[in-house]
Amino acid sequence: SKTKGHLFFTTSHFDGYPAVLVRASHLDELDRVTLVEVIADAWLSRSSKRVADRLAENPIWPRII
């Protein structure tokens, strides 16, 4: 079975750029929970520790999902 890793990709053009690239041809395989988790993880990797700590105490993802 495939992991969800095949849904995402990168190219050298986007190296160092804060982006999450999703294969459009596989969007039907991507559930909302996975998309929210990937975007949240990517965003948290770029946020300040203060903001990340605050969100860890009061996560917004359950309200989005």
Secondary structure as the mmCIF struct_conf table of DSSP 4:
data_model
#
loop_
_struct_conf.conf_type_id
_struct_conf.id
_struct_conf.beg_label_comp_id
_struct_conf.beg_label_asym_id
_struct_conf.beg_label_seq_id
_struct_conf.end_label_comp_id
_struct_conf.end_label_asym_id
_struct_conf.end_label_seq_id
HELX_RH_3T_P HELX_RH_3T_P1 LYS A 4 LEU A 7
STRN STRN1 PHE A 8 PHE A 9
HELX_RH_3T_P HELX_RH_3T_P2 SER A 12 PHE A 14
TURN_TY1_P TURN_TY1_P1 ASP A 15 GLY A 16
BEND BEND1 TYR A 17 TYR A 17
STRN STRN2 LEU A 21 VAL A 22
HELX_RH_3T_P HELX_RH_3T_P3 ALA A 24 GLU A 29
HELX_RH_AL_P HELX_RH_AL_P1 ARG A 32 ARG A 46
BEND BEND2 SER A 47 SER A 47
HELX_RH_AL_P HELX_RH_AL_P2 LYS A 49 GLU A 57
BEND BEND3 ASN A 58 ASN A 58
BEND BEND4 ILE A 60 ILE A 60
HELX_RH_AL_P HELX_RH_AL_P3 TRP A 61 ILE A 64
#
